[in-house]
Amino acid sequence: MIKQHTEQEILEILKEIEIEPDMVDIWEDRDGDISIEARGMAPAGEREFKMKQIGHVDNGIVWLD
């Protein structure tokens, strides 16, 4: 079951992995795990892990689809 992610959760993940919250895409796999990628880049296992883009972050603002 895919879990619903929050804007705050995404910002905390970015802070933990020390990535600037700007120009990044948010991806989710079939288990609900998050992957953060540079804008326009797909995760390496996109097809294998059935990942889908669920949003993006620009200038510290999280946009979830």
mmCIF file as Biopython writes it, N, C-alpha, C and O atoms, coordinates in Angstrom:
data_model
#
loop_
_atom_site.group_PDB
_atom_site.id
_atom_site.type_symbol
_atom_site.label_atom_id
_atom_site.label_alt_id
_atom_site.label_comp_id
_atom_site.label_asym_id
_atom_site.label_entity_id
_atom_site.label_seq_id
_atom_site.pdbx_PDB_ins_code
_atom_site.Cartn_x
_atom_site.Cartn_y
_atom_site.Cartn_z
_atom_site.occupancy
_atom_site.B_iso_or_equiv
_atom_site.auth_seq_id
_atom_site.auth_asym_id
_atom_site.pdbx_PDB_model_num
ATOM 1   N N  . MET A ? 1  ? 0.840  -1.185 0.000   1.0 0.0 1  A 1 
ATOM 2   C CA . MET A ? 1  ? 0.000  0.000  0.000   1.0 0.0 1  A 1 
ATOM 3   C C  . MET A ? 1  ? 0.882  1.245  0.000   1.0 0.0 1  A 1 
ATOM 4   O O  . MET A ? 1  ? 1.803  1.359  0.809   1.0 0.0 1  A 1 
ATOM 5   N N  . ILE A ? 2  ? 0.602  2.166  -0.898  1.0 0.0 2  A 1 
ATOM 6   C CA . ILE A ? 2  ? 1.358  3.412  -0.997  1.0 0.0 2  A 1 
ATOM 7   C C  . ILE A ? 2  ? 0.890  4.360  0.106   1.0 0.0 2  A 1 
ATOM 8   O O  . ILE A ? 2  ? -0.310 4.552  0.301   1.0 0.0 2  A 1 
ATOM 9   N N  . LYS A ? 3  ? 1.849  4.949  0.823   1.0 0.0 3  A 1 
ATOM 10  C CA . LYS A ? 3  ? 1.474  5.878  1.883   1.0 0.0 3  A 1 
ATOM 11  C C  . LYS A ? 3  ? 1.417  7.298  1.349   1.0 0.0 3  A 1 
ATOM 12  O O  . LYS A ? 3  ? 2.065  7.623  0.354   1.0 0.0 3  A 1 
ATOM 13  N N  . GLN A ? 4  ? 0.656  8.123  1.998   1.0 0.0 4  A 1 
ATOM 14  C CA . GLN A ? 4  ? 0.530  9.526  1.616   1.0 0.0 4  A 1 
ATOM 15  C C  . GLN A ? 4  ? 1.653  10.301 2.293   1.0 0.0 4  A 1 
ATOM 16  O O  . GLN A ? 4  ? 1.754  10.292 3.520   1.0 0.0 4  A 1 
ATOM 17  N N  . HIS A ? 5  ? 2.484  10.962 1.525   1.0 0.0 5  A 1 
ATOM 18  C CA . HIS A ? 5  ? 3.598  11.728 2.073   1.0 0.0 5  A 1 
ATOM 19  C C  . HIS A ? 5  ? 3.182  13.180 2.262   1.0 0.0 5  A 1 
ATOM 20  O O  . HIS A ? 5  ? 2.323  13.691 1.544   1.0 0.0 5  A 1 
ATOM 21  N N  . THR A ? 6  ? 3.805  13.842 3.242   1.0 0.0 6  A 1 
ATOM 22  C CA . THR A ? 6  ? 3.487  15.239 3.528   1.0 0.0 6  A 1 
ATOM 23  C C  . THR A ? 6  ? 4.632  16.146 3.081   1.0 0.0 6  A 1 
ATOM 24  O O  . THR A ? 6  ? 5.761  15.696 2.888   1.0 0.0 6  A 1 
ATOM 25  N N  . GLU A ? 7  ? 4.321  17.420 2.922   1.0 0.0 7  A 1 
ATOM 26  C CA . GLU A ? 7  ? 5.342  18.395 2.558   1.0 0.0 7  A 1 
ATOM 27  C C  . GLU A ? 7  ? 6.447  18.418 3.610   1.0 0.0 7  A 1 
ATOM 28  O O  . GLU A ? 7  ? 7.630  18.451 3.270   1.0 0.0 7  A 1 
ATOM 29  N N  . GLN A ? 8  ? 6.064  18.402 4.886   1.0 0.0 8  A 1 
ATOM 30  C CA . GLN A ? 8  ? 7.048  18.444 5.967   1.0 0.0 8  A 1 
ATOM 31  C C  . GLN A ? 8  ? 7.961  17.222 5.928   1.0 0.0 8  A 1 
ATOM 32  O O  . GLN A ? 8  ? 9.167  17.345 6.143   1.0 0.0 8  A 1 
ATOM 33  N N  . GLU A ? 9  ? 7.402  16.056 5.659   1.0 0.0 9  A 1 
ATOM 34  C CA . GLU A ? 9  ? 8.201  14.829 5.575   1.0 0.0 9  A 1 
ATOM 35  C C  . GLU A ? 9  ? 9.250  14.948 4.466   1.0 0.0 9  A 1 
ATOM 36  O O  . GLU A ? 9  ? 10.404 14.566 4.664   1.0 0.0 9  A 1 
ATOM 37  N N  . ILE A ? 10 ? 8.863  15.466 3.318   1.0 0.0 10 A 1 
ATOM 38  C CA . ILE A ? 10 ? 9.792  15.629 2.201   1.0 0.0 10 A 1 
ATOM 39  C C  . ILE A ? 10 ? 10.906 16.601 2.574   1.0 0.0 10 A 1 
ATOM 40  O O  . ILE A ? 10 ? 12.073 16.335 2.286   1.0 0.0 10 A 1 
ATOM 41  N N  . LEU A ? 11 ? 10.567 17.726 3.212   1.0 0.0 11 A 1 
ATOM 42  C CA . LEU A ? 11 ? 11.579 18.698 3.621   1.0 0.0 11 A 1 
ATOM 43  C C  . LEU A ? 11 ? 12.535 18.111 4.653   1.0 0.0 11 A 1 
ATOM 44  O O  . LEU A ? 11 ? 13.727 18.415 4.629   1.0 0.0 11 A 1 
ATOM 45  N N  . GLU A ? 12 ? 12.032 17.273 5.560   1.0 0.0 12 A 1 
ATOM 46  C CA . GLU A ? 12 ? 12.890 16.613 6.553   1.0 0.0 12 A 1 
ATOM 47  C C  . GLU A ? 12 ? 13.866 15.650 5.877   1.0 0.0 12 A 1 
ATOM 48  O O  . GLU A ? 12 ? 15.035 15.584 6.257   1.0 0.0 12 A 1 
ATOM 49  N N  . ILE A ? 13 ? 13.394 14.908 4.884   1.0 0.0 13 A 1 
ATOM 50  C CA . ILE A ? 13 ? 14.272 13.987 4.144   1.0 0.0 13 A 1 
ATOM 51  C C  . ILE A ? 13 ? 15.387 14.777 3.464   1.0 0.0 13 A 1 
ATOM 52  O O  . ILE A ? 13 ? 16.553 14.387 3.529   1.0 0.0 13 A 1 
ATOM 53  N N  . LEU A ? 14 ? 15.035 15.879 2.816   1.0 0.0 14 A 1 
ATOM 54  C CA . LEU A ? 14 ? 16.042 16.709 2.151   1.0 0.0 14 A 1 
ATOM 55  C C  . LEU A ? 14 ? 17.064 17.242 3.150   1.0 0.0 14 A 1 
ATOM 56  O O  . LEU A ? 14 ? 18.261 17.272 2.861   1.0 0.0 14 A 1 
ATOM 57  N N  . LYS A ? 15 ? 16.599 17.659 4.318   1.0 0.0 15 A 1 
ATOM 58  C CA . LYS A ? 15 ? 17.495 18.178 5.354   1.0 0.0 15 A 1 
ATOM 59  C C  . LYS A ? 15 ? 18.443 17.085 5.852   1.0 0.0 15 A 1 
ATOM 60  O O  . LYS A ? 15 ? 19.638 17.324 6.025   1.0 0.0 15 A 1 
ATOM 61  N N  . GLU A ? 16 ? 17.902 15.881 6.082   1.0 0.0 16 A 1 
ATOM 62  C CA . GLU A ? 16 ? 18.710 14.759 6.569   1.0 0.0 16 A 1 
ATOM 63  C C  . GLU A ? 16 ? 19.829 14.393 5.604   1.0 0.0 16 A 1 
ATOM 64  O O  . GLU A ? 16 ? 20.945 14.093 6.029   1.0 0.0 16 A 1 
ATOM 65  N N  . ILE A ? 17 ? 19.535 14.415 4.310   1.0 0.0 17 A 1 
ATOM 66  C CA . ILE A ? 17 ? 20.557 14.023 3.336   1.0 0.0 17 A 1 
ATOM 67  C C  . ILE A ? 17 ? 21.309 15.233 2.772   1.0 0.0 17 A 1 
ATOM 68  O O  . ILE A ? 17 ? 22.066 15.121 1.808   1.0 0.0 17 A 1 
ATOM 69  N N  . GLU A ? 18 ? 21.080 16.396 3.403   1.0 0.0 18 A 1 
ATOM 70  C CA . GLU A ? 18 ? 21.795 17.633 3.106   1.0 0.0 18 A 1 
ATOM 71  C C  . GLU A ? 18 ? 21.716 18.026 1.633   1.0 0.0 18 A 1 
ATOM 72  O O  . GLU A ? 18 ? 22.731 18.314 0.999   1.0 0.0 18 A 1 
ATOM 73  N N  . ILE A ? 19 ? 20.493 18.032 1.099   1.0 0.0 19 A 1 
ATOM 74  C CA . ILE A ? 19 ? 20.246 18.479 -0.268  1.0 0.0 19 A 1 
ATOM 75  C C  . ILE A ? 19 ? 19.457 19.779 -0.203  1.0 0.0 19 A 1 
ATOM 76  O O  . ILE A ? 19 ? 18.471 19.884 0.526   1.0 0.0 19 A 1 
ATOM 77  N N  . GLU A ? 20 ? 19.900 20.759 -0.968  1.0 0.0 20 A 1 
ATOM 78  C CA . GLU A ? 20 ? 19.201 22.044 -1.052  1.0 0.0 20 A 1 
ATOM 79  C C  . GLU A ? 20 ? 17.783 21.806 -1.571  1.0 0.0 20 A 1 
ATOM 80  O O  . GLU A ? 20 ? 17.617 21.137 -2.591  1.0 0.0 20 A 1 
ATOM 81  N N  . PRO A ? 21 ? 16.757 22.334 -0.898  1.0 0.0 21 A 1 
ATOM 82  C CA . PRO A ? 21 ? 15.370 22.096 -1.328  1.0 0.0 21 A 1 
ATOM 83  C C  . PRO A ? 21 ? 14.980 22.944 -2.539  1.0 0.0 21 A 1 
ATOM 84  O O  . PRO A ? 21 ? 14.090 23.791 -2.459  1.0 0.0 21 A 1 
ATOM 85  N N  . ASP A ? 22 ? 15.657 22.704 -3.652  1.0 0.0 22 A 1 
ATOM 86  C CA . ASP A ? 22 ? 15.390 23.459 -4.869  1.0 0.0 22 A 1 
ATOM 87  C C  . ASP A ? 22 ? 15.760 22.614 -6.087  1.0 0.0 22 A 1 
ATOM 88  O O  . ASP A ? 22 ? 16.809 21.971 -6.117  1.0 0.0 22 A 1 
ATOM 89  N N  . MET A ? 23 ? 14.879 22.628 -7.090  1.0 0.0 23 A 1 
ATOM 90  C CA . MET A ? 23 ? 15.130 21.951 -8.360  1.0 0.0 23 A 1 
ATOM 91  C C  . MET A ? 23 ? 15.345 20.442 -8.199  1.0 0.0 23 A 1 
ATOM 92  O O  . MET A ? 23 ? 16.240 19.868 -8.820  1.0 0.0 23 A 1 
ATOM 93  N N  . VAL A ? 24 ? 14.517 19.802 -7.360  1.0 0.0 24 A 1 
ATOM 94  C CA . VAL A ? 24 ? 14.583 18.345 -7.213  1.0 0.0 24 A 1 
ATOM 95  C C  . VAL A ? 24 ? 13.209 17.732 -7.460  1.0 0.0 24 A 1 
ATOM 96  O O  . VAL A ? 24 ? 12.178 18.358 -7.211  1.0 0.0 24 A 1 
ATOM 97  N N  . ASP A ? 25 ? 13.217 16.502 -7.953  1.0 0.0 25 A 1 
ATOM 98  C CA . ASP A ? 25 ? 11.991 15.747 -8.182  1.0 0.0 25 A 1 
ATOM 99  C C  . ASP A ? 25 ? 11.845 14.688 -7.100  1.0 0.0 25 A 1 
ATOM 100 O O  . ASP A ? 25 ? 12.840 14.143 -6.623  1.0 0.0 25 A 1 
ATOM 101 N N  . ILE A ? 26 ? 10.615 14.397 -6.712  1.0 0.0 26 A 1 
ATOM 102 C CA . ILE A ? 26 ? 10.304 13.407 -5.686  1.0 0.0 26 A 1 
ATOM 103 C C  . ILE A ? 26 ? 9.694  12.186 -6.376  1.0 0.0 26 A 1 
ATOM 104 O O  . ILE A ? 26 ? 8.712  12.303 -7.109  1.0 0.0 26 A 1 
ATOM 105 N N  . TRP A ? 27 ? 10.281 11.025 -6.135  1.0 0.0 27 A 1 
ATOM 106 C CA . TRP A ? 27 ? 9.810  9.766  -6.710  1.0 0.0 27 A 1 
ATOM 107 C C  . TRP A ? 27 ? 9.425  8.822  -5.584  1.0 0.0 27 A 1 
ATOM 108 O O  . TRP A ? 27 ? 9.947  8.930  -4.474  1.0 0.0 27 A 1 
ATOM 109 N N  . GLU A ? 28 ? 8.516  7.902  -5.862  1.0 0.0 28 A 1 
ATOM 110 C CA . GLU A ? 28 ? 8.064  6.920  -4.877  1.0 0.0 28 A 1 
ATOM 111 C C  . GLU A ? 28 ? 8.023  5.548  -5.539  1.0 0.0 28 A 1 
ATOM 112 O O  . GLU A ? 28 ? 7.574  5.412  -6.677  1.0 0.0 28 A 1 
ATOM 113 N N  . ASP A ? 29 ? 8.501  4.518  -4.807  1.0 0.0 29 A 1 
ATOM 114 C CA . ASP A ? 29 ? 8.419  3.165  -5.362  1.0 0.0 29 A 1 
ATOM 115 C C  . ASP A ? 29 ? 7.130  2.492  -4.907  1.0 0.0 29 A 1 
ATOM 116 O O  . ASP A ? 29 ? 6.333  3.082  -4.178  1.0 0.0 29 A 1 
ATOM 117 N N  . ARG A ? 30 ? 6.939  1.269  -5.340  1.0 0.0 30 A 1 
ATOM 118 C CA . ARG A ? 30 ? 5.675  0.570  -5.058  1.0 0.0 30 A 1 
ATOM 119 C C  . ARG A ? 30 ? 5.451  0.309  -3.568  1.0 0.0 30 A 1 
ATOM 120 O O  . ARG A ? 30 ? 4.324  0.050  -3.148  1.0 0.0 30 A 1 
ATOM 121 N N  . ASP A ? 31 ? 6.524  0.376  -2.764  1.0 0.0 31 A 1 
ATOM 122 C CA . ASP A ? 31 ? 6.397  0.171  -1.321  1.0 0.0 31 A 1 
ATOM 123 C C  . ASP A ? 31 ? 6.204  1.480  -0.553  1.0 0.0 31 A 1 
ATOM 124 O O  . ASP A ? 31 ? 6.046  1.472  0.667   1.0 0.0 31 A 1 
ATOM 125 N N  . GLY A ? 32 ? 6.216  2.601  -1.273  1.0 0.0 32 A 1 
ATOM 126 C CA . GLY A ? 32 ? 6.035  3.895  -0.627  1.0 0.0 32 A 1 
ATOM 127 C C  . GLY A ? 32 ? 7.326  4.575  -0.219  1.0 0.0 32 A 1 
ATOM 128 O O  . GLY A ? 32 ? 7.293  5.630  0.414   1.0 0.0 32 A 1 
ATOM 129 N N  . ASP A ? 33 ? 8.483  3.981  -0.576  1.0 0.0 33 A 1 
ATOM 130 C CA . ASP A ? 33 ? 9.771  4.593  -0.251  1.0 0.0 33 A 1 
ATOM 131 C C  . ASP A ? 33 ? 10.050 5.749  -1.206  1.0 0.0 33 A 1 
ATOM 132 O O  . ASP A ? 33 ? 9.695  5.699  -2.384  1.0 0.0 33 A 1 
ATOM 133 N N  . ILE A ? 34 ? 10.691 6.787  -0.680  1.0 0.0 34 A 1 
ATOM 134 C CA . ILE A ? 34 ? 10.964 8.017  -1.427  1.0 0.0 34 A 1 
ATOM 135 C C  . ILE A ? 34 ? 12.358 7.991  -2.033  1.0 0.0 34 A 1 
ATOM 136 O O  . ILE A ? 34 ? 13.298 7.468  -1.436  1.0 0.0 34 A 1 
ATOM 137 N N  . SER A ? 35 ? 12.481 8.562  -3.226  1.0 0.0 35 A 1 
ATOM 138 C CA . SER A ? 35 ? 13.766 8.797  -3.880  1.0 0.0 35 A 1 
ATOM 139 C C  . SER A ? 35 ? 13.782 10.255 -4.317  1.0 0.0 35 A 1 
ATOM 140 O O  . SER A ? 35 ? 12.802 10.756 -4.867  1.0 0.0 35 A 1 
ATOM 141 N N  . ILE A ? 36 ? 14.896 10.929 -4.070  1.0 0.0 36 A 1 
ATOM 142 C CA . ILE A ? 36 ? 15.051 12.330 -4.439  1.0 0.0 36 A 1 
ATOM 143 C C  . ILE A ? 36 ? 16.058 12.391 -5.583  1.0 0.0 36 A 1 
ATOM 144 O O  . ILE A ? 36 ? 17.154 11.840 -5.480  1.0 0.0 36 A 1 
ATOM 145 N N  . GLU A ? 37 ? 15.688 13.054 -6.663  1.0 0.0 37 A 1 
ATOM 146 C CA . GLU A ? 37 ? 16.562 13.154 -7.836  1.0 0.0 37 A 1 
ATOM 147 C C  . GLU A ? 37 ? 16.634 14.599 -8.311  1.0 0.0 37 A 1 
ATOM 148 O O  . GLU A ? 37 ? 15.716 15.386 -8.080  1.0 0.0 37 A 1 
ATOM 149 N N  . ALA A ? 38 ? 17.737 14.941 -8.976  1.0 0.0 38 A 1 
ATOM 150 C CA . ALA A ? 38 ? 17.863 16.264 -9.587  1.0 0.0 38 A 1 
ATOM 151 C C  . ALA A ? 38 ? 16.763 16.432 -10.624 1.0 0.0 38 A 1 
ATOM 152 O O  . ALA A ? 38 ? 16.319 15.453 -11.224 1.0 0.0 38 A 1 
ATOM 153 N N  . ARG A ? 39 ? 16.326 17.650 -10.836 1.0 0.0 39 A 1 
ATOM 154 C CA . ARG A ? 39 ? 15.250 17.941 -11.780 1.0 0.0 39 A 1 
ATOM 155 C C  . ARG A ? 39 ? 15.526 17.287 -13.127 1.0 0.0 39 A 1 
ATOM 156 O O  . ARG A ? 39 ? 16.596 17.462 -13.710 1.0 0.0 39 A 1 
ATOM 157 N N  . GLY A ? 40 ? 14.550 16.536 -13.609 1.0 0.0 40 A 1 
ATOM 158 C CA . GLY A ? 40 ? 14.637 15.905 -14.924 1.0 0.0 40 A 1 
ATOM 159 C C  . GLY A ? 40 ? 15.343 14.566 -14.957 1.0 0.0 40 A 1 
ATOM 160 O O  . GLY A ? 40 ? 15.395 13.927 -16.008 1.0 0.0 40 A 1 
ATOM 161 N N  . MET A ? 41 ? 15.894 14.122 -13.824 1.0 0.0 41 A 1 
ATOM 162 C CA . MET A ? 41 ? 16.603 12.839 -13.778 1.0 0.0 41 A 1 
ATOM 163 C C  . MET A ? 41 ? 15.695 11.775 -13.166 1.0 0.0 41 A 1 
ATOM 164 O O  . MET A ? 41 ? 15.086 11.993 -12.119 1.0 0.0 41 A 1 
ATOM 165 N N  . ALA A ? 42 ? 15.612 10.626 -13.827 1.0 0.0 42 A 1 
ATOM 166 C CA . ALA A ? 42 ? 14.824 9.509  -13.295 1.0 0.0 42 A 1 
ATOM 167 C C  . ALA A ? 42 ? 15.724 8.635  -12.427 1.0 0.0 42 A 1 
ATOM 168 O O  . ALA A ? 42 ? 16.919 8.529  -12.701 1.0 0.0 42 A 1 
ATOM 169 N N  . PRO A ? 43 ? 15.177 8.005  -11.385 1.0 0.0 43 A 1 
ATOM 170 C CA . PRO A ? 43 ? 15.970 7.096  -10.559 1.0 0.0 43 A 1 
ATOM 171 C C  . PRO A ? 43 ? 16.488 5.927  -11.397 1.0 0.0 43 A 1 
ATOM 172 O O  . PRO A ? 43 ? 15.856 5.525  -12.374 1.0 0.0 43 A 1 
ATOM 173 N N  . ALA A ? 44 ? 17.642 5.388  -11.004 1.0 0.0 44 A 1 
ATOM 174 C CA . ALA A ? 44 ? 18.259 4.288  -11.751 1.0 0.0 44 A 1 
ATOM 175 C C  . ALA A ? 44 ? 17.328 3.089  -11.869 1.0 0.0 44 A 1 
ATOM 176 O O  . ALA A ? 44 ? 17.313 2.440  -12.915 1.0 0.0 44 A 1 
ATOM 177 N N  . GLY A ? 45 ? 16.559 2.774  -10.847 1.0 0.0 45 A 1 
ATOM 178 C CA . GLY A ? 45 ? 15.682 1.609  -10.869 1.0 0.0 45 A 1 
ATOM 179 C C  . GLY A ? 45 ? 14.235 1.939  -11.168 1.0 0.0 45 A 1 
ATOM 180 O O  . GLY A ? 45 ? 13.331 1.233  -10.720 1.0 0.0 45 A 1 
ATOM 181 N N  . GLU A ? 46 ? 14.004 3.002  -11.919 1.0 0.0 46 A 1 
ATOM 182 C CA . GLU A ? 46 ? 12.634 3.480  -12.163 1.0 0.0 46 A 1 
ATOM 183 C C  . GLU A ? 46 ? 11.706 2.370  -12.647 1.0 0.0 46 A 1 
ATOM 184 O O  . GLU A ? 46 ? 10.625 2.185  -12.088 1.0 0.0 46 A 1 
ATOM 185 N N  . ARG A ? 47 ? 12.107 1.641  -13.662 1.0 0.0 47 A 1 
ATOM 186 C CA . ARG A ? 47 ? 11.244 0.578  -14.203 1.0 0.0 47 A 1 
ATOM 187 C C  . ARG A ? 47 ? 11.232 -0.651 -13.305 1.0 0.0 47 A 1 
ATOM 188 O O  . ARG A ? 47 ? 10.176 -1.220 -13.029 1.0 0.0 47 A 1 
ATOM 189 N N  . GLU A ? 48 ? 12.414 -1.055 -12.852 1.0 0.0 48 A 1 
ATOM 190 C CA . GLU A ? 48 ? 12.531 -2.259 -12.021 1.0 0.0 48 A 1 
ATOM 191 C C  . GLU A ? 48 ? 11.697 -2.154 -10.746 1.0 0.0 48 A 1 
ATOM 192 O O  . GLU A ? 48 ? 11.049 -3.121 -10.346 1.0 0.0 48 A 1 
ATOM 193 N N  . PHE A ? 49 ? 11.712 -0.992 -10.112 1.0 0.0 49 A 1 
ATOM 194 C CA . PHE A ? 49 ? 11.007 -0.806 -8.844  1.0 0.0 49 A 1 
ATOM 195 C C  . PHE A ? 49 ? 9.652  -0.126 -9.009  1.0 0.0 49 A 1 
ATOM 196 O O  . PHE A ? 49 ? 9.017  0.254  -8.026  1.0 0.0 49 A 1 
ATOM 197 N N  . LYS A ? 50 ? 9.213  0.026  -10.262 1.0 0.0 50 A 1 
ATOM 198 C CA . LYS A ? 50 ? 7.907  0.629  -10.569 1.0 0.0 50 A 1 
ATOM 199 C C  . LYS A ? 50 ? 7.736  1.973  -9.857  1.0 0.0 50 A 1 
ATOM 200 O O  . LYS A ? 50 ? 6.757  2.206  -9.148  1.0 0.0 50 A 1 
ATOM 201 N N  . MET A ? 51 ? 8.720  2.846  -10.072 1.0 0.0 51 A 1 
ATOM 202 C CA . MET A ? 51 ? 8.697  4.151  -9.428  1.0 0.0 51 A 1 
ATOM 203 C C  . MET A ? 51 ? 7.884  5.139  -10.255 1.0 0.0 51 A 1 
ATOM 204 O O  . MET A ? 51 ? 7.829  5.060  -11.482 1.0 0.0 51 A 1 
ATOM 205 N N  . LYS A ? 52 ? 7.251  6.075  -9.541  1.0 0.0 52 A 1 
ATOM 206 C CA . LYS A ? 52 ? 6.521  7.134  -10.226 1.0 0.0 52 A 1 
ATOM 207 C C  . LYS A ? 52 ? 6.862  8.463  -9.569  1.0 0.0 52 A 1 
ATOM 208 O O  . LYS A ? 52 ? 7.105  8.533  -8.364  1.0 0.0 52 A 1 
ATOM 209 N N  . GLN A ? 53 ? 6.876  9.505  -10.372 1.0 0.0 53 A 1 
ATOM 210 C CA . GLN A ? 53 ? 7.152  10.832 -9.847  1.0 0.0 53 A 1 
ATOM 211 C C  . GLN A ? 53 ? 5.893  11.336 -9.154  1.0 0.0 53 A 1 
ATOM 212 O O  . GLN A ? 53 ? 4.809  11.340 -9.736  1.0 0.0 53 A 1 
ATOM 213 N N  . ILE A ? 54 ? 6.053  11.764 -7.893  1.0 0.0 54 A 1 
ATOM 214 C CA . ILE A ? 54 ? 4.889  12.213 -7.124  1.0 0.0 54 A 1 
ATOM 215 C C  . ILE A ? 54 ? 4.906  13.703 -6.827  1.0 0.0 54 A 1 
ATOM 216 O O  . ILE A ? 54 ? 3.955  14.233 -6.253  1.0 0.0 54 A 1 
ATOM 217 N N  . GLY A ? 55 ? 5.986  14.386 -7.216  1.0 0.0 55 A 1 
ATOM 218 C CA . GLY A ? 55 ? 6.052  15.815 -6.978  1.0 0.0 55 A 1 
ATOM 219 C C  . GLY A ? 55 ? 7.436  16.367 -7.232  1.0 0.0 55 A 1 
ATOM 220 O O  . GLY A ? 55 ? 8.307  15.686 -7.773  1.0 0.0 55 A 1 
ATOM 221 N N  . HIS A ? 56 ? 7.626  17.626 -6.828  1.0 0.0 56 A 1 
ATOM 222 C CA . HIS A ? 56 ? 8.918  18.279 -6.969  1.0 0.0 56 A 1 
ATOM 223 C C  . HIS A ? 56 ? 9.039  19.381 -5.917  1.0 0.0 56 A 1 
ATOM 224 O O  . HIS A ? 56 ? 8.066  19.755 -5.263  1.0 0.0 56 A 1 
ATOM 225 N N  . VAL A ? 57 ? 10.268 19.888 -5.777  1.0 0.0 57 A 1 
ATOM 226 C CA . VAL A ? 57 ? 10.539 20.959 -4.818  1.0 0.0 57 A 1 
ATOM 227 C C  . VAL A ? 57 ? 11.254 22.087 -5.556  1.0 0.0 57 A 1 
ATOM 228 O O  . VAL A ? 57 ? 12.237 21.857 -6.260  1.0 0.0 57 A 1 
ATOM 229 N N  . ASP A ? 58 ? 10.750 23.303 -5.388  1.0 0.0 58 A 1 
ATOM 230 C CA . ASP A ? 58 ? 11.369 24.500 -5.957  1.0 0.0 58 A 1 
ATOM 231 C C  . ASP A ? 58 ? 11.407 25.579 -4.889  1.0 0.0 58 A 1 
ATOM 232 O O  . ASP A ? 58 ? 10.389 25.884 -4.267  1.0 0.0 58 A 1 
ATOM 233 N N  . ASN A ? 59 ? 12.587 26.156 -4.677  1.0 0.0 59 A 1 
ATOM 234 C CA . ASN A ? 59 ? 12.751 27.258 -3.716  1.0 0.0 59 A 1 
ATOM 235 C C  . ASN A ? 59 ? 12.145 26.940 -2.352  1.0 0.0 59 A 1 
ATOM 236 O O  . ASN A ? 59 ? 11.534 27.808 -1.728  1.0 0.0 59 A 1 
ATOM 237 N N  . GLY A ? 60 ? 12.310 25.702 -1.886  1.0 0.0 60 A 1 
ATOM 238 C CA . GLY A ? 60 ? 11.824 25.306 -0.571  1.0 0.0 60 A 1 
ATOM 239 C C  . GLY A ? 60 ? 10.342 24.998 -0.497  1.0 0.0 60 A 1 
ATOM 240 O O  . GLY A ? 60 ? 9.828  24.695 0.580   1.0 0.0 60 A 1 
ATOM 241 N N  . ILE A ? 61 ? 9.641  25.069 -1.628  1.0 0.0 61 A 1 
ATOM 242 C CA . ILE A ? 61 ? 8.207  24.770 -1.658  1.0 0.0 61 A 1 
ATOM 243 C C  . ILE A ? 61 ? 7.998  23.395 -2.275  1.0 0.0 61 A 1 
ATOM 244 O O  . ILE A ? 61 ? 8.469  23.123 -3.380  1.0 0.0 61 A 1 
ATOM 245 N N  . VAL A ? 62 ? 7.289  22.530 -1.557  1.0 0.0 62 A 1 
ATOM 246 C CA . VAL A ? 62 ? 7.014  21.170 -2.021  1.0 0.0 62 A 1 
ATOM 247 C C  . VAL A ? 62 ? 5.695  21.165 -2.784  1.0 0.0 62 A 1 
ATOM 248 O O  . VAL A ? 62 ? 4.678  21.654 -2.292  1.0 0.0 62 A 1 
ATOM 249 N N  . TRP A ? 63 ? 5.725  20.611 -3.983  1.0 0.0 63 A 1 
ATOM 250 C CA . TRP A ? 63 ? 4.531  20.470 -4.819  1.0 0.0 63 A 1 
ATOM 251 C C  . TRP A ? 63 ? 4.285  18.986 -5.006  1.0 0.0 63 A 1 
ATOM 252 O O  . TRP A ? 63 ? 5.037  18.325 -5.723  1.0 0.0 63 A 1 
ATOM 253 N N  . LEU A ? 64 ? 3.251  18.447 -4.379  1.0 0.0 64 A 1 
ATOM 254 C CA . LEU A ? 64 ? 2.915  17.034 -4.520  1.0 0.0 64 A 1 
ATOM 255 C C  . LEU A ? 64 ? 1.764  16.888 -5.507  1.0 0.0 64 A 1 
ATOM 256 O O  . LEU A ? 64 ? 0.794  17.645 -5.469  1.0 0.0 64 A 1 
ATOM 257 N N  . ASP A ? 65 ? 1.889  15.901 -6.392  1.0 0.0 65 A 1 
ATOM 258 C CA . ASP A ? 65 ? 0.841  15.660 -7.393  1.0 0.0 65 A 1 
ATOM 259 C C  . ASP A ? 65 ? -0.368 15.003 -6.776  1.0 0.0 65 A 1 
ATOM 260 O O  . ASP A ? 65 ? -1.344 14.728 -7.474  1.0 0.0 65 A 1 
#
